[in-house]
Amino acid sequence: MSHDVTDFDGEVLAASQDLPVLVDFWAAWCGPCRILGPVLERLAVENQGHWKLAKLNTEAHPDVATRYQIRSIPAVKLFMKGEVVAEFTGALPEPAVRNWLEEHLPGEGHAAVEEARGLLFRDPQAAIARVAGVAQGTRDFPVAEAITTLGRMMLQARRPASISSVEEGDDSDRASSEQAVEMPPPPGPGRALYTSGMGHLAEGRVAEALDHLVQAVAKDPMYHGQAPRKACLALFQFLGPESPLTREYRARLAAVLYR
């Protein structure tokens, strides 16, 4: 099967409106390209119908290479809806390429993450259940892990004695857990700030949550098994590296940890 591109706008940009298109920018003289190319071709056959591979010879299409600022090859870019959504350069080994594809291609896991994002602050138990159901059969991608971590911590802050029954028990266990007596986190210098931070998080006030959690780390870095620090890290992953909140509070967390 030929994956060579002759009409980039039609075979990549237009085609990516319906199906993700993975573009391999290569050249005949490039040794690493000859290593990566067969890996991508094998994965394309294996995943036929989920995404399409397009191989673009940069020598034959210098205008496209210039348009997408290709400075070294092999360069791989994933197009969806006509836009580049992810990319890497170099001849990655096959397991690394598989992991990269699982992380960036849409699928059941990513749909679950988006659904869980909407549920997290309204119904953390439902968010955990949605992600956990997918995680059993797929790679535990980072955002799913972050949602699960945050949901667990929110439940711990509200009702730590009942988590196992909520996640693992039957309907009667679930019903009884709803009647459990709420218990506060353990005593310690960071307790008040951690509790208030998780309270803000449960109500969707993310900036206020991060502010109190970072203060809790400053008060007692080891409090509750480093729960405030872990909650911050999970929130950074959930928000994404480009979020202004992630940039601001990651720097503040680093300042209190490494002062």
Backbone as CSV, one residue per row, in Angstrom:
resi,resn,N_x,N_y,N_z,CA_x,CA_y,CA_z,C_x,C_y,C_z
1,MET,0.844,-1.193,0.000,0.000,0.000,0.000,0.881,1.245,0.000
2,SER,0.612,2.164,-0.909,1.383,3.393,-0.978,0.778,4.451,-0.059
3,HIS,1.659,5.090,0.700,1.218,6.177,1.577,1.766,7.519,1.107
4,ASP,2.399,7.538,-0.077,3.050,8.753,-0.559,2.025,9.836,-0.878
5,VAL,2.347,11.053,-0.486,1.455,12.195,-0.689,1.791,12.880,-2.007
6,THR,0.767,13.132,-2.807,0.950,13.927,-4.020,0.179,15.238,-3.935
7,ASP,-0.919,15.249,-3.192,-1.744,16.451,-3.012,-1.939,16.669,-1.516
8,PHE,-1.046,17.468,-0.906,-1.061,17.617,0.551,-2.393,18.181,1.065
9,ASP,-2.889,19.223,0.427,-4.120,19.856,0.914,-5.293,18.881,0.891
10,GLY,-5.359,18.058,-0.146,-6.476,17.124,-0.235,-6.278,15.876,0.581
11,GLU,-5.074,15.302,0.512,-4.822,14.009,1.153,-4.538,14.120,2.642
12,VAL,-4.199,15.325,3.094,-3.913,15.507,4.524,-4.919,16.466,5.160
13,LEU,-4.913,17.721,4.723,-5.761,18.716,5.392,-7.247,18.383,5.258
14,ALA,-7.684,18.091,4.044,-9.108,17.761,3.854,-9.434,16.414,4.483
15,ALA,-8.556,15.431,4.287,-8.825,14.090,4.824,-8.883,14.087,6.340
16,SER,-8.115,14.962,6.990,-8.079,14.985,8.460,-9.346,15.560,9.074
17,GLN,-10.248,16.075,8.240,-11.539,16.503,8.765,-12.361,15.306,9.228
18,ASP,-12.122,14.152,8.621,-12.895,12.952,8.932,-12.111,11.924,9.735
19,LEU,-10.791,11.874,9.538,-9.961,10.840,10.158,-8.591,11.444,10.469
20,PRO,-8.027,11.177,11.652,-6.689,11.695,11.943,-5.680,11.217,10.888
21,VAL,-4.806,12.138,10.479,-3.781,11.813,9.479,-2.407,12.036,10.101
22,LEU,-1.588,10.999,10.086,-0.225,11.062,10.605,0.716,11.266,9.422
23,VAL,1.426,12.390,9.414,2.306,12.711,8.297,3.753,12.454,8.694
24,ASP,4.425,11.631,7.888,5.841,11.322,8.064,6.636,12.134,7.041
25,PHE,7.326,13.187,7.520,8.176,13.993,6.653,9.542,13.293,6.565
26,TRP,9.967,12.898,5.355,11.150,12.078,5.203,11.896,12.471,3.927
27,ALA,13.033,11.841,3.723,13.788,11.989,2.476,14.590,10.715,2.245
28,ALA,14.907,10.433,0.995,15.570,9.173,0.650,16.971,9.071,1.245
29,TRP,17.644,10.204,1.425,19.015,10.178,1.935,19.093,10.064,3.456
30,CYS,17.947,10.112,4.145,17.896,10.164,5.614,17.888,8.748,6.203
31,GLY,18.980,8.369,6.886,19.070,7.046,7.493,18.012,6.782,8.549
32,PRO,17.820,7.685,9.536,16.777,7.457,10.548,15.379,7.338,9.950
33,CYS,15.154,8.007,8.800,13.845,7.898,8.151,13.580,6.468,7.702
34,ARG,14.634,5.793,7.262,14.485,4.405,6.801,14.220,3.449,7.962
35,ILE,14.557,3.887,9.175,14.271,3.087,10.367,12.828,3.327,10.832
36,LEU,12.425,4.595,10.885,11.088,4.937,11.394,9.991,4.572,10.404
37,GLY,10.251,4.750,9.103,9.208,4.548,8.102,8.493,3.212,8.209
38,PRO,9.220,2.096,8.244,8.539,0.790,8.347,7.732,0.632,9.632
39,VAL,8.190,1.240,10.717,7.439,1.182,11.979,6.077,1.844,11.797
40,LEU,6.078,3.042,11.197,4.816,3.760,10.990,3.910,3.007,10.023
41,GLU,4.495,2.438,8.988,3.693,1.695,8.016,3.056,0.459,8.649
42,ARG,3.803,-0.220,9.499,3.274,-1.411,10.187,2.133,-1.011,11.127
43,LEU,2.302,0.078,11.861,1.258,0.525,12.781,0.029,1.027,12.027
44,ALA,0.245,1.625,10.864,-0.891,2.107,10.057,-1.759,0.948,9.601
45,VAL,-1.124,-0.152,9.184,-1.884,-1.340,8.775,-2.624,-1.921,9.974
46,GLU,-1.947,-1.964,11.095,-2.536,-2.525,12.315,-3.737,-1.710,12.786
47,ASN,-3.692,-0.397,12.555,-4.750,0.500,13.046,-5.604,1.050,11.907
48,GLN,-5.712,0.300,10.839,-6.471,0.767,9.674,-7.900,1.102,10.075
49,GLY,-8.351,2.271,9.652,-9.692,2.733,9.999,-9.720,3.675,11.177
50,HIS,-8.637,3.697,11.968,-8.569,4.599,13.113,-7.775,5.860,12.786
51,TRP,-6.741,5.713,11.944,-5.974,6.860,11.469,-5.306,6.503,10.163
52,LYS,-4.874,7.527,9.443,-4.291,7.336,8.115,-2.845,7.822,8.129
53,LEU,-1.969,7.087,7.480,-0.575,7.492,7.345,-0.364,8.159,5.990
54,ALA,0.338,9.293,6.005,0.720,9.984,4.774,2.216,10.275,4.841
55,LYS,2.960,9.828,3.820,4.403,10.025,3.792,4.727,11.129,2.783
56,LEU,5.415,12.171,3.269,5.714,13.310,2.421,7.224,13.451,2.258
57,ASN,7.691,13.300,1.019,9.103,13.447,0.702,9.437,14.934,0.661
58,THR,10.262,15.373,1.601,10.569,16.815,1.699,11.353,17.319,0.486
59,GLU,12.068,16.421,-0.223,12.784,16.825,-1.427,11.810,17.114,-2.565
60,ALA,10.733,16.344,-2.617,9.746,16.515,-3.681,8.737,17.624,-3.361
61,HIS,8.574,17.927,-2.077,7.591,18.944,-1.666,8.233,19.954,-0.707
62,PRO,9.246,20.697,-1.171,9.918,21.650,-0.274,8.997,22.763,0.221
63,ASP,7.978,23.100,-0.573,7.056,24.155,-0.155,6.279,23.747,1.091
64,VAL,5.842,22.486,1.154,5.109,22.000,2.332,6.054,21.906,3.532
65,ALA,7.276,21.427,3.287,8.260,21.348,4.375,8.534,22.726,4.955
66,THR,8.615,23.727,4.095,8.836,25.105,4.568,7.628,25.610,5.328
67,ARG,6.434,25.310,4.799,5.199,25.776,5.448,5.104,25.274,6.891
68,TYR,5.551,24.037,7.126,5.446,23.444,8.452,6.782,23.449,9.211
69,GLN,7.709,24.289,8.738,8.964,24.566,9.441,9.720,23.279,9.797
70,ILE,9.844,22.400,8.802,10.591,21.157,9.007,12.083,21.469,8.937
71,ARG,12.767,21.326,10.058,14.198,21.632,10.134,15.055,20.383,10.273
72,SER,14.470,19.291,10.736,15.188,18.021,10.819,14.194,16.903,10.558
73,ILE,14.705,15.805,10.016,13.855,14.657,9.698,14.511,13.384,10.237
74,PRO,13.677,12.357,10.502,12.233,12.321,10.285,11.482,13.228,11.257
75,ALA,10.420,13.819,10.734,9.520,14.622,11.562,8.111,14.088,11.361
76,VAL,7.403,13.861,12.442,6.060,13.287,12.376,5.074,14.272,12.990
77,LYS,4.023,14.562,12.251,2.987,15.485,12.733,1.618,14.819,12.584
78,LEU,0.812,14.966,13.626,-0.545,14.417,13.611,-1.525,15.542,13.313
79,PHE,-2.287,15.378,12.238,-3.276,16.380,11.817,-4.680,15.903,12.161
80,MET,-5.454,16.822,12.748,-6.877,16.586,12.988,-7.618,17.875,12.672
81,LYS,-8.678,17.760,11.892,-9.469,18.922,11.474,-8.592,19.992,10.824
82,GLY,-7.594,19.532,10.068,-6.749,20.451,9.328,-5.647,21.116,10.118
83,GLU,-5.500,20.760,11.398,-4.506,21.391,12.258,-3.552,20.351,12.840
84,VAL,-2.312,20.785,13.103,-1.346,19.926,13.791,-1.696,19.894,15.272
85,VAL,-1.924,18.699,15.812,-2.297,18.582,17.221,-1.197,17.945,18.068
86,ALA,-0.235,17.304,17.418,0.874,16.689,18.155,1.982,16.389,17.154
87,GLU,3.228,16.280,17.645,4.352,16.014,16.748,5.544,15.487,17.527
88,PHE,6.456,14.818,16.801,7.746,14.435,17.365,8.761,14.355,16.233
89,THR,10.041,14.395,16.582,11.110,14.262,15.603,12.039,13.126,16.020
90,GLY,12.695,12.525,15.035,13.627,11.453,15.322,12.989,10.088,15.158
91,ALA,13.838,9.072,15.066,13.380,7.691,14.874,13.136,7.035,16.222
92,LEU,11.941,7.264,16.770,11.585,6.645,18.046,11.417,5.143,17.869
93,PRO,11.727,4.347,18.892,11.465,2.904,18.811,9.963,2.628,18.785
94,GLU,9.586,1.471,18.289,8.171,1.163,18.111,7.345,1.294,19.392
95,PRO,7.806,0.788,20.560,6.996,0.962,21.782,6.737,2.433,22.106
96,ALA,7.731,3.296,21.866,7.546,4.720,22.142,6.535,5.331,21.175
97,VAL,6.571,4.907,19.917,5.593,5.406,18.941,4.191,4.960,19.327
98,ARG,4.051,3.707,19.751,2.745,3.213,20.183,2.206,4.045,21.346
99,ASN,3.063,4.306,22.326,2.633,5.108,23.470,2.235,6.512,23.041
100,TRP,3.000,7.093,22.125,2.707,8.435,21.634,1.347,8.460,20.943
101,LEU,1.080,7.458,20.126,-0.201,7.385,19.434,-1.354,7.232,20.422
102,GLU,-1.182,6.367,21.415,-2.237,6.156,22.413,-2.535,7.442,23.168
103,GLU,-1.490,8.235,23.403,-1.677,9.473,24.165,-2.401,10.535,23.359
104,HIS,-2.130,10.589,22.044,-2.605,11.730,21.260,-3.787,11.441,20.341
105,LEU,-4.022,10.188,20.014,-5.164,9.894,19.146,-6.452,9.862,19.949
106,PRO,-7.549,10.363,19.388,-8.821,10.290,20.109,-9.289,8.850,20.202
107,GLY,-10.030,8.558,21.249,-10.539,7.201,21.437,-11.412,7.164,22.669
108,GLU,-11.758,5.968,23.086,-12.653,5.813,24.235,-12.063,6.467,25.473
109,GLY,-10.757,6.297,25.664,-10.126,6.868,26.842,-10.227,8.372,26.875
110,HIS,-9.976,9.013,25.749,-10.030,10.473,25.712,-11.462,10.978,25.862
111,ALA,-12.415,10.256,25.296,-13.814,10.634,25.502,-14.179,10.537,26.978
112,ALA,-13.657,9.502,27.647,-13.921,9.349,29.077,-13.321,10.494,29.878
113,VAL,-12.123,10.917,29.481,-11.475,12.036,30.174,-12.321,13.292,30.044
114,GLU,-12.791,13.573,28.836,-13.592,14.780,28.640,-14.880,14.715,29.464
115,GLU,-15.484,13.545,29.508,-16.698,13.392,30.309,-16.381,13.575,31.792
116,ALA,-15.258,12.995,32.218,-14.877,13.099,33.629,-14.532,14.531,34.014
117,ARG,-13.971,15.294,33.093,-13.689,16.704,33.382,-14.966,17.429,33.810
118,GLY,-16.048,17.149,33.081,-17.302,17.806,33.404,-17.922,17.307,34.699
119,LEU,-17.624,16.059,35.060,-18.216,15.466,36.256,-17.425,15.755,37.529
120,LEU,-16.121,16.024,37.379,-15.232,15.999,38.529,-15.705,16.871,39.678
121,PHE,-16.063,18.107,39.400,-16.396,19.022,40.481,-17.863,18.905,40.919
122,ARG,-18.684,18.214,40.099,-20.077,18.022,40.492,-20.300,16.673,41.161
123,ASP,-19.609,15.644,40.659,-19.824,14.294,41.164,-18.515,13.517,41.053
124,PRO,-17.588,13.697,41.998,-16.271,13.055,41.883,-16.342,11.535,41.840
125,GLN,-17.331,10.933,42.511,-17.459,9.473,42.462,-17.750,9.009,41.034
126,ALA,-18.628,9.729,40.335,-18.940,9.369,38.954,-17.733,9.579,38.051
127,ALA,-16.949,10.623,38.307,-15.744,10.872,37.512,-14.754,9.731,37.673
128,ILE,-14.546,9.302,38.901,-13.634,8.184,39.165,-14.125,6.928,38.450
129,ALA,-15.414,6.644,38.565,-15.969,5.433,37.963,-15.811,5.457,36.444
130,ARG,-16.007,6.641,35.843,-15.915,6.736,34.380,-14.500,6.450,33.902
131,VAL,-13.519,7.033,34.578,-12.132,6.836,34.179,-11.657,5.427,34.525
132,ALA,-12.035,4.943,35.691,-11.578,3.618,36.126,-12.078,2.533,35.182
133,GLY,-13.286,2.688,34.663,-13.832,1.689,33.756,-13.015,1.567,32.491
134,VAL,-12.474,2.683,31.993,-11.643,2.662,30.799,-10.234,2.207,31.136
135,ALA,-9.709,2.660,32.278,-8.324,2.372,32.647,-8.071,0.870,32.790
136,GLN,-9.116,0.095,33.072,-8.931,-1.352,33.211,-8.516,-2.003,31.900
137,GLY,-8.897,-1.380,30.777,-8.608,-2.022,29.502,-7.675,-1.248,28.605
138,THR,-7.056,-0.195,29.115,-6.182,0.596,28.269,-5.041,1.160,29.087
139,ARG,-4.106,1.794,28.407,-2.978,2.411,29.087,-3.481,3.543,29.978
140,ASP,-2.905,3.648,31.176,-3.343,4.672,32.123,-2.707,5.999,31.727
141,PHE,-3.331,6.682,30.767,-2.749,7.910,30.262,-2.772,8.985,31.343
142,PRO,-1.863,9.970,31.275,-1.638,10.897,32.396,-2.857,11.663,32.864
143,VAL,-3.682,12.173,31.937,-4.812,12.985,32.376,-5.821,12.140,33.136
144,ALA,-6.025,10.908,32.700,-6.924,10.010,33.424,-6.404,9.777,34.830
145,GLU,-5.098,9.581,34.938,-4.498,9.366,36.256,-4.695,10.594,37.140
146,ALA,-4.559,11.773,36.542,-4.737,13.000,37.316,-6.171,13.140,37.819
147,ILE,-7.133,12.837,36.960,-8.532,12.923,37.376,-8.813,11.942,38.508
148,THR,-8.302,10.725,38.349,-8.507,9.726,39.389,-7.881,10.173,40.703
149,THR,-6.674,10.698,40.631,-5.988,11.177,41.836,-6.780,12.281,42.519
150,LEU,-7.231,13.248,41.740,-7.992,14.360,42.325,-9.309,13.867,42.924
151,GLY,-9.989,13.002,42.197,-11.251,12.490,42.714,-11.073,11.748,44.020
152,ARG,-10.035,10.912,44.086,-9.775,10.168,45.323,-9.490,11.128,46.478
153,MET,-8.689,12.139,46.214,-8.343,13.078,47.289,-9.555,13.874,47.748
154,MET,-10.414,14.231,46.799,-11.629,14.943,47.190,-12.503,14.066,48.080
155,LEU,-12.609,12.788,47.723,-13.398,11.875,48.542,-12.748,11.658,49.902
156,GLN,-11.422,11.576,49.927,-10.730,11.400,51.197,-10.962,12.588,52.113
157,ALA,-10.957,13.768,51.531,-11.159,14.967,52.342,-12.561,15.001,52.940
158,ARG,-13.520,14.394,52.218,-14.905,14.413,52.700,-15.251,13.200,53.554
159,ARG,-14.808,11.989,53.093,-15.309,10.774,53.702,-14.257,9.672,53.597
160,PRO,-13.105,9.805,54.276,-12.009,8.868,54.066,-12.313,7.437,54.440
161,ALA,-13.230,7.189,55.342,-13.475,5.822,55.792,-14.264,5.008,54.777
162,SER,-14.849,5.664,53.766,-15.787,4.946,52.903,-15.288,4.734,51.488
163,ILE,-14.039,5.114,51.189,-13.588,5.060,49.798,-13.614,3.651,49.246
164,SER,-13.096,2.681,49.976,-13.009,1.331,49.433,-14.385,0.769,49.138
165,SER,-15.352,1.064,49.978,-16.682,0.523,49.719,-17.337,1.214,48.540
166,VAL,-17.049,2.517,48.346,-17.634,3.217,47.211,-17.083,2.666,45.907
167,GLU,-15.756,2.382,45.871,-15.138,1.973,44.626,-15.274,0.490,44.360
168,GLU,-15.343,-0.341,45.417,-15.273,-1.776,45.216,-16.529,-2.531,45.670
169,GLY,-17.376,-1.900,46.433,-18.488,-2.623,47.004,-19.702,-2.676,46.111
170,ASP,-20.768,-3.349,46.611,-21.988,-3.447,45.837,-22.903,-2.278,46.181
171,ASP,-24.151,-2.331,45.716,-25.053,-1.207,45.928,-25.323,-0.968,47.403
172,SER,-25.425,-2.046,48.205,-25.685,-1.859,49.630,-24.501,-1.181,50.305
173,ASP,-23.280,-1.554,49.881,-22.097,-0.877,50.417,-22.113,0.594,50.055
174,ARG,-22.492,0.876,48.796,-22.529,2.262,48.360,-23.544,3.053,49.168
175,ALA,-24.708,2.462,49.400,-25.741,3.166,50.155,-25.283,3.439,51.575
176,SER,-24.632,2.444,52.192,-24.185,2.647,53.564,-23.077,3.674,53.636
177,SER,-22.228,3.739,52.552,-21.141,4.710,52.572,-21.678,6.133,52.549
178,GLU,-22.819,6.337,51.905,-23.390,7.676,51.862,-23.826,8.141,53.243
179,GLN,-24.023,7.184,54.165,-24.447,7.549,55.509,-23.267,7.602,56.484
180,ALA,-22.022,7.394,55.944,-20.860,7.369,56.821,-20.631,8.734,57.457
181,VAL,-20.083,8.724,58.649,-19.758,9.973,59.336,-18.530,10.585,58.681
182,GLU,-18.639,11.856,58.311,-17.514,12.509,57.688,-16.392,12.685,58.701
183,MET,-15.184,12.389,58.276,-14.022,12.493,59.146,-13.012,13.447,58.534
184,PRO,-12.393,14.307,59.312,-11.425,15.259,58.772,-10.098,14.570,58.493
185,PRO,-9.251,15.183,57.678,-7.893,14.663,57.492,-7.149,14.655,58.820
186,PRO,-6.037,13.926,58.919,-5.317,13.813,60.195,-4.777,15.158,60.661
187,PRO,-4.557,15.315,61.947,-4.031,16.579,62.468,-2.608,16.821,61.974
188,GLY,-2.231,18.084,61.965,-0.891,18.466,61.545,-0.881,19.913,61.117
189,PRO,0.304,20.488,60.929,0.391,21.904,60.572,-0.312,22.259,59.261
190,GLY,-0.379,21.313,58.327,-0.986,21.625,57.037,-2.451,21.300,56.928
191,ARG,-3.043,20.828,58.022,-4.413,20.322,57.936,-5.429,21.377,57.505
192,ALA,-5.429,22.535,58.128,-6.445,23.553,57.821,-6.350,24.005,56.369
193,LEU,-5.127,24.238,55.895,-4.956,24.696,54.523,-5.303,23.600,53.516
194,TYR,-4.921,22.365,53.838,-5.249,21.252,52.942,-6.767,21.076,52.853
195,THR,-7.434,21.114,53.992,-8.883,20.936,54.016,-9.586,22.043,53.241
196,SER,-9.151,23.289,53.467,-9.788,24.396,52.746,-9.469,24.320,51.254
197,GLY,-8.248,23.891,50.912,-7.905,23.749,49.507,-8.777,22.719,48.811
198,MET,-8.988,21.577,49.453,-9.830,20.558,48.848,-11.286,20.997,48.803
199,GLY,-11.687,21.809,49.776,-13.039,22.358,49.742,-13.238,23.275,48.542
200,HIS,-12.251,24.134,48.282,-12.319,24.985,47.092,-12.363,24.138,45.827
201,LEU,-11.552,23.083,45.790,-11.502,22.217,44.613,-12.850,21.551,44.375
202,ALA,-13.479,21.086,45.442,-14.777,20.423,45.317,-15.838,21.353,44.758
203,GLU,-15.641,22.663,44.944,-16.608,23.646,44.449,-16.170,24.264,43.127
204,GLY,-15.067,23.761,42.567,-14.626,24.230,41.268,-13.795,25.496,41.281
205,ARG,-13.371,25.959,42.448,-12.550,27.170,42.537,-11.078,26.744,42.508
206,VAL,-10.571,26.535,41.314,-9.265,25.896,41.152,-8.123,26.794,41.617
207,ALA,-8.180,28.079,41.304,-7.102,28.987,41.718,-7.003,29.043,43.240
208,GLU,-8.152,29.167,43.901,-8.143,29.213,45.365,-7.641,27.885,45.942
209,ALA,-8.022,26.770,45.289,-7.553,25.464,45.750,-6.037,25.376,45.668
210,LEU,-5.475,25.767,44.540,-4.024,25.715,44.373,-3.315,26.632,45.360
211,ASP,-3.878,27.808,45.592,-3.265,28.734,46.536,-3.160,28.112,47.924
212,HIS,-4.231,27.498,48.411,-4.220,26.897,49.741,-3.369,25.635,49.789
213,LEU,-3.368,24.868,48.707,-2.559,23.651,48.691,-1.067,23.970,48.708
214,VAL,-0.662,24.989,47.968,0.747,25.394,47.989,1.124,25.911,49.378
215,GLN,0.223,26.651,49.997,0.488,27.109,51.370,0.609,25.923,52.328
216,ALA,-0.205,24.902,52.104,-0.127,23.709,52.955,1.229,23.016,52.787
217,VAL,1.738,22.973,51.577,3.064,22.389,51.339,4.126,23.203,52.065
218,ALA,3.988,24.519,52.023,4.957,25.378,52.710,4.922,25.146,54.220
219,LYS,3.737,24.912,54.763,3.592,24.667,56.201,4.195,23.336,56.612
220,ASP,3.893,22.285,55.817,4.325,20.937,56.180,4.420,20.093,54.906
221,PRO,5.617,20.031,54.257,5.747,19.310,52.987,5.347,17.840,53.060
222,MET,5.450,17.214,54.225,5.172,15.786,54.343,3.767,15.494,54.863
223,TYR,2.941,16.507,55.024,1.622,16.314,55.630,0.790,15.291,54.846
224,HIS,0.179,14.368,55.573,-0.786,13.410,55.023,-0.210,12.678,53.806
225,GLY,1.029,12.166,53.944,1.655,11.465,52.832,1.916,12.358,51.635
226,GLN,2.249,13.634,51.902,2.493,14.634,50.860,1.243,14.892,50.011
227,ALA,0.076,14.744,50.606,-1.171,14.906,49.860,-1.312,16.284,49.211
228,PRO,-0.954,17.393,49.898,-1.083,18.697,49.222,-0.216,18.796,47.971
229,ARG,1.024,18.304,48.048,1.902,18.360,46.880,1.353,17.473,45.752
230,LYS,0.889,16.275,46.088,0.354,15.373,45.072,-0.896,15.967,44.411
231,ALA,-1.710,16.642,45.206,-2.905,17.270,44.645,-2.519,18.377,43.669
232,CYS,-1.482,19.159,44.014,-0.997,20.198,43.098,-0.523,19.591,41.783
233,LEU,0.280,18.531,41.869,0.817,17.911,40.665,-0.299,17.337,39.788
234,ALA,-1.295,16.731,40.435,-2.417,16.187,39.679,-3.193,17.307,38.988
235,LEU,-3.358,18.425,39.680,-4.062,19.553,39.074,-3.286,20.122,37.892
236,PHE,-1.959,20.203,38.012,-1.152,20.689,36.889,-1.359,19.806,35.669
237,GLN,-1.381,18.488,35.880,-1.574,17.563,34.766,-2.968,17.718,34.182
238,PHE,-3.939,17.891,35.048,-5.332,18.028,34.612,-5.529,19.304,33.798
239,LEU,-4.924,20.419,34.269,-5.080,21.700,33.590,-4.260,21.777,32.314
240,GLY,-3.124,21.073,32.282,-2.243,21.114,31.123,-1.118,22.114,31.304
241,PRO,0.022,21.882,30.644,1.200,22.730,30.856,1.048,24.161,30.382
242,GLU,0.111,24.419,29.458,-0.044,25.773,28.926,-0.999,26.629,29.744
243,SER,-1.662,26.048,30.723,-2.604,26.812,31.533,-1.869,27.875,32.347
244,PRO,-2.364,29.117,32.379,-1.750,30.147,33.226,-1.689,29.731,34.698
245,LEU,-2.709,28.998,35.158,-2.691,28.538,36.544,-1.565,27.536,36.766
246,THR,-1.354,26.637,35.806,-0.260,25.674,35.935,1.075,26.397,36.004
247,ARG,1.292,27.343,35.108,2.575,28.056,35.085,2.808,28.827,36.390
248,GLU,1.772,29.513,36.853,1.932,30.319,38.061,2.185,29.457,39.290
249,TYR,1.338,28.443,39.479,1.424,27.681,40.733,2.508,26.604,40.698
250,ARG,2.923,26.178,39.519,4.085,25.291,39.464,5.332,26.029,39.959
251,ALA,5.453,27.301,39.535,6.588,28.103,40.003,6.504,28.351,41.506
252,ARG,5.300,28.609,42.007,5.151,28.848,43.445,5.438,27.584,44.255
253,LEU,4.997,26.428,43.734,5.272,25.181,44.425,6.772,24.902,44.458
254,ALA,7.439,25.121,43.338,8.883,24.914,43.296,9.595,25.832,44.281
255,ALA,9.092,27.047,44.419,9.728,28.015,45.331,9.668,27.553,46.774
256,VAL,8.544,26.944,47.174,8.441,26.499,48.576,9.133,25.166,48.788
257,LEU,9.250,24.349,47.760,9.915,23.051,47.908,11.429,23.161,47.893
258,TYR,11.933,24.116,47.107,13.381,24.177,46.904,13.986,25.490,47.384
259,ARG,13.319,26.098,48.349,13.848,27.375,48.874,15.107,27.106,49.707
